[in-house]
């Protein structure tokens, strides 16, 4: 298993957002997390991606226990092994697409020329070879999201977490991003864990987890297993 989480719970004051959530995710799997607003989807994603800490429970990625790791080591592990794509692109407006994608590599200590070369390859992989020198303000919403995806994949992470990655896109652009996720998964055996309200994106996933009131109430893998067993 690439990722394992056991008995995760999280509360904010008296509000219990996650309630004893456990799951395992295999390498190379595209997992969609769906459910109504307030179900705990984004909280779960942030805990799995080391952006937040659970109240109780444990998370391990690549057989590395993470919940007791010092924050500095957590940050280094996250930067090396985890990629993120959010609804908002979070691109730095004063930098070009190439520089934005290079940023994680620079933070990791890679030499500038090598980082720019790797970033250029990542942008080519998402279809933006001709836009590498453009700043975010000169890019469309779909192009900005592709830059964010290139930034997420540039270090060839173990897993990519995406939170409503098509939420701000029109239908046609969202469909193109959906297909891009599938192409990258197939090409590089990437693992995706995606929170989404987009039914078309969820339908493309290998596995769908449905959440409600802080719990996973359905897992399409369980249905598949039951069908196989029967």
ROSETOR-641791 format. One line per 4 residues: for each residue x, y, z of N, C-alpha, C. Coordinates in steps of 0.2 Angstrom, whole numbers. Example, Ala and Ser with C-alpha at 12.3 -4.5 7.8 and 13.67 -1.06 7.14 Angstrom:
2
66:-28:39:62:-22:39:66:-16:39 | 64:-11:35:68:-5:36:64:0:39
end
This chain:
230
4:-6:0:0:0:0:4:6:0 | 2:11:-4:6:17:-4:4:22:2 | -2:22:4:-4:26:9:-9:22:14 | -8:23:20:-12:20:25:-14:25:31
-21:25:32:-23:30:38:-27:25:42 | -26:26:49:-30:22:54:-33:27:59 | -40:26:60:-44:29:65:-43:37:66 | -43:40:60:-42:47:60:-48:51:63
-47:55:67:-53:60:70:-50:67:70 | -55:72:69:-53:79:70:-59:83:72 | -57:87:77:-63:92:79:-60:99:79 | -64:103:78:-63:110:79:-68:113:84
-65:114:90:-69:115:96:-74:110:97 | -80:111:97:-85:106:99:-88:102:92 | -85:105:87:-87:102:80:-83:96:78 | -86:90:78:-82:84:76:-82:83:68
-77:85:65:-77:85:57:-75:78:54 | -71:74:57:-69:68:55:-70:63:61 | -73:57:60:-75:52:65:-72:45:63 | -66:44:66:-64:37:66:-63:34:58
-60:38:54:-59:36:47:-53:32:46 | -53:27:43:-48:22:41:-48:21:33 | -42:21:30:-42:19:23:-35:17:21 | -35:13:15:-28:11:12:-29:13:5
-23:15:2:-23:17:-5:-17:14:-9 | -18:10:-14:-13:7:-18:-10:12:-22 | -3:10:-24:0:14:-29:-3:14:-36 | -3:19:-39:-6:20:-46:-13:20:-46
-17:21:-41:-24:21:-41:-27:29:-41 | -32:29:-45:-35:36:-45:-41:35:-40 | -41:39:-35:-47:39:-30:-50:45:-29 | -57:45:-30:-61:51:-29:-65:51:-23
-65:57:-19:-68:57:-13:-74:62:-14 | -80:59:-13:-86:63:-15:-91:64:-8 | -96:68:-9:-100:69:-3:-103:76:-3 | -108:77:1:-110:84:2:-105:89:5
-106:95:5:-102:100:8:-103:99:16 | -97:100:19:-97:99:26:-96:91:28 | -95:87:23:-94:80:25:-88:78:28 | -83:82:27:-76:81:30:-71:79:25
-73:80:18:-68:78:13:-62:82:13 | -62:88:13:-56:92:12:-52:92:19 | -55:91:25:-51:90:31:-47:83:30 | -51:78:28:-47:72:27:-41:72:22
-42:76:16:-37:77:11:-31:81:14 | -33:86:18:-27:90:21:-23:86:26 | -26:81:30:-23:77:35:-19:72:31 | -21:69:26:-18:64:22:-12:67:19
-12:74:17:-7:77:13:-2:81:18 | -3:80:25:1:83:30:1:91:30 | -5:93:28:-6:100:28:-10:102:35 | -12:97:38:-16:97:45:-14:91:49
-15:92:55:-14:86:60:-20:83:62 | -21:76:63:-27:73:65:-27:75:73 | -33:75:76:-34:75:83:-31:68:86 | -34:63:83:-31:56:84:-30:52:78
-27:47:78:-26:42:72:-19:43:69 | -17:39:64:-11:39:61:-11:39:54 | -6:42:50:-5:41:43:2:39:41 | 3:35:37:9:33:34:9:33:26
14:35:23:15:35:16:22:32:15 | 22:28:10:28:24:8:31:21:14 | 26:18:18:28:14:24:32:19:30 | 31:25:29:34:30:34:29:33:38
29:31:45:24:34:49:25:42:50 | 20:46:49:21:53:49:18:57:54 | 13:54:58:10:58:63:15:61:69 | 20:57:70:24:59:76:31:62:73
31:63:66:37:66:63:38:74:65 | 44:76:67:44:83:68:42:87:62 | 39:93:63:36:97:58:41:99:52 | 47:100:54:52:102:49:53:95:44
54:89:47:54:83:43:48:82:39 | 42:83:42:36:83:39:36:87:32 | 38:93:33:38:98:27:43:95:22 | 49:93:24:53:90:19:51:84:15
47:80:19:44:74:16:39:76:11 | 34:80:14:29:83:9:31:86:3 | 37:90:3:39:93:-3:42:88:-8 | 45:83:-5:48:78:-10:43:73:-12
38:71:-8:34:65:-10:27:66:-12 | 24:73:-10:17:74:-11:17:80:-16 | 12:80:-21:10:85:-25:3:88:-23 | 2:94:-24:-5:97:-23:-8:101:-28
-14:100:-30:-18:104:-34:-24:106:-31 | -25:113:-31:-31:116:-27:-36:119:-32 | -42:121:-29:-47:124:-34:-44:131:-36 | -41:135:-31:-37:141:-33:-30:139:-35
-27:142:-40:-21:139:-43:-15:141:-38 | -15:146:-34:-10:148:-30:-3:149:-33 | -4:152:-39:3:153:-43:5:160:-41 | 12:161:-41:15:167:-39:14:172:-45
11:177:-44:9:182:-50:15:185:-53 | 21:186:-49:26:190:-52:31:185:-56 | 30:178:-56:34:174:-59:31:171:-65 | 35:168:-70:32:165:-76:30:158:-74
27:155:-79:24:148:-78:31:144:-76 | 36:145:-80:42:141:-79:45:142:-72 | 45:148:-70:47:149:-63:43:146:-58 | 36:147:-59:32:144:-54:33:136:-53
34:133:-59:34:126:-59:41:124:-56 | 46:128:-57:53:127:-54:53:127:-47 | 49:131:-44:49:133:-37:50:127:-32 | 46:122:-32:47:116:-28:54:113:-28
57:113:-34:64:110:-35:69:115:-32 | 68:122:-33:73:126:-30:73:125:-22 | 67:125:-19:66:124:-12:70:118:-10 | 70:113:-14:73:106:-12:80:106:-14
83:112:-16:90:113:-17:93:111:-24 | 89:110:-29:91:108:-35:94:115:-39 | 99:114:-42:102:119:-46:97:123:-51 | 98:129:-52:93:133:-56:92:130:-63
98:129:-66:97:127:-73:94:120:-74 | 96:115:-69:92:109:-69:85:109:-67 | 83:114:-63:76:115:-61:72:117:-66 | 75:122:-70:71:125:-76:70:120:-81
75:115:-82:75:110:-87:69:105:-85 | 69:103:-79:64:99:-77:57:102:-77 | 57:108:-75:50:112:-76:48:113:-83 | 52:114:-87:50:114:-94:47:108:-97
50:102:-95:48:95:-97:41:94:-94 | 40:96:-87:33:96:-84:28:100:-88 | 30:106:-90:25:110:-94:24:107:-100 | 28:104:-104:27:101:-110:22:95:-109
23:91:-103:18:86:-102:11:88:-101 | 10:94:-99:3:96:-98:1:101:-104 | 5:101:-109:3:104:-116:4:112:-116 | 9:114:-112:10:122:-111:17:124:-114
20:120:-118:27:122:-120:27:129:-123 | 22:131:-126:22:138:-129:21:143:-124 | 19:142:-118:17:147:-113:22:147:-107 | 28:144:-108:32:144:-102:34:151:-99
35:156:-104:37:162:-101:32:167:-100 | 25:165:-100:20:169:-98:19:169:-90 | 17:175:-88:15:175:-81:7:173:-80 | 5:172:-74:-2:169:-73:-7:174:-76
-6:181:-76:-11:185:-78:-12:185:-86 | -7:182:-89:-8:181:-96:-10:174:-98 | -12:170:-94:-14:164:-95:-22:163:-93 | -25:159:-97:-32:157:-95:-33:153:-89
-39:153:-86:-40:149:-80:-38:141:-81 | -39:138:-87:-37:132:-88:-30:131:-89 | -27:136:-92:-19:136:-92:-16:137:-86 | -19:141:-81:-16:142:-75:-17:135:-71
-22:132:-72:-23:125:-68:-18:120:-71 | -16:120:-77:-11:116:-80:-4:117:-77 | -3:124:-76:3:126:-73:4:123:-66 | -2:123:-62:-2:121:-56:-1:113:-56
-4:110:-61:-3:102:-61:4:101:-63 | 7:105:-67:14:104:-69:19:105:-63 | 17:109:-59:21:111:-52:20:105:-48 | 14:102:-48:12:96:-43:16:90:-45
17:89:-52:21:83:-54:28:83:-55 | 31:89:-55:38:91:-57:43:87:-53 | 41:85:-47:46:81:-43:44:74:-43 | 40:72:-47:38:65:-48:36:62:-41
31:65:-38:29:63:-31:26:56:-31 | 25:53:-25:22:47:-24:15:48:-24 | 12:53:-23:5:54:-23:3:61:-24 | -2:63:-28:-5:69:-29:-12:70:-26
-13:75:-22:-19:77:-19:-22:83:-22 | -28:82:-24:-31:88:-27:-38:89:-24 | -39:96:-23:-45:98:-19:-50:102:-24 | -55:99:-27:-59:103:-31:-55:106:-37
-51:102:-41:-47:105:-46:-50:108:-52 | -57:106:-53:-60:109:-59:-66:113:-56 | -66:115:-50:-71:119:-47:-72:126:-50 | -67:129:-53:-67:136:-56:-67:136:-63
-68:130:-66:-67:129:-73:-74:128:-77 | -74:130:-83:-80:129:-87:-80:122:-89 | -86:119:-92:-87:112:-93:-81:109:-98 | -80:113:-103:-75:110:-108:-68:110:-105
-66:115:-101:-59:115:-98:-59:110:-93 | -64:109:-89:-64:104:-84:-63:97:-87 | -66:96:-92:-66:89:-96:-59:88:-98 | -55:94:-100:-48:93:-103:-44:92:-97
-45:95:-91:-41:93:-85:-42:86:-83 | -48:84:-83:-50:77:-81:-46:72:-85 | -46:73:-92:-42:69:-96:-35:69:-95 | -32:75:-93:-25:76:-92:-23:72:-86
-27:72:-80:-26:68:-75:-25:60:-77 | -30:58:-81:-30:51:-83:-23:49:-87 | -22:54:-91:-16:53:-96:-9:53:-91 | -9:57:-86:-3:57:-82:-3:51:-78
-8:49:-75:-9:43:-71:-6:37:-75 | -9:36:-82:-7:31:-86:1:31:-88 | 3:37:-89:10:38:-92:15:36:-86 | 14:39:-80:19:38:-75:17:34:-69
11:31:-69:8:27:-64:8:31:-57 | 5:37:-58:4:42:-53:-2:40:-49 | -2:41:-42:-7:40:-38:-11:47:-37 | -17:47:-38:-21:53:-37:-27:52:-32
-27:57:-27:-33:57:-22:-36:64:-23 | -42:63:-25:-46:70:-28:-52:71:-24 | -53:76:-21:-60:78:-18:-63:82:-24 | -69:80:-25:-73:83:-31:-80:83:-30
-84:88:-33:-91:88:-34:-93:86:-41 | -87:86:-45:-88:85:-52:-90:77:-54 | -96:76:-56:-98:69:-57:-94:66:-63 | -92:70:-68:-88:67:-73:-81:65:-71
-78:69:-67:-72:67:-64:-72:61:-60 | -77:61:-55:-78:55:-51:-79:48:-55 | -83:49:-60:-84:43:-64:-78:40:-68 | -73:44:-68:-66:42:-71:-62:38:-66
-63:39:-60:-59:36:-55:-59:28:-54 | -54:26:-52:-54:18:-51:-58:16:-45 | -58:21:-40:-61:20:-34:-65:26:-31 | -71:26:-29:-74:32:-26:-76:31:-19
-74:35:-14:-76:35:-7:-81:40:-6 | -86:39:-3:-92:43:-2:-92:45:6 | -92:51:7:-92:53:14:-98:57:16 | -100:56:22:-106:60:25:-104:61:33
-106:67:35:-105:68:42:-99:65:45 | -93:66:42:-86:65:45:-84:57:44 | -88:53:40:-87:46:40:-87:44:32 | -83:39:31:-84:36:24:-90:31:25
-95:32:21:-101:28:21:-101:23:15 | -97:24:10:-97:19:4:-90:19:1 | -88:14:-1:-82:13:-5:-83:8:-11 | -82:11:-17:-84:7:-23:-80:1:-23
-74:1:-20:-69:-5:-20:-73:-11:-17 | -76:-9:-11:-80:-14:-8:-85:-18:-12 | -89:-13:-16:-94:-16:-20:-91:-21:-26 | -85:-19:-28:-81:-23:-33:-79:-29:-30
-77:-29:-24:-74:-35:-21:-80:-40:-19 | -86:-37:-17:-92:-41:-16:-94:-45:-23 | -94:-41:-28:-96:-43:-35:-91:-49:-36 | -85:-48:-35:-80:-53:-37:-81:-60:-33
-82:-59:-26:-83:-64:-22:-90:-68:-23 | -95:-64:-26:-101:-68:-27:-101:-71:-34
end
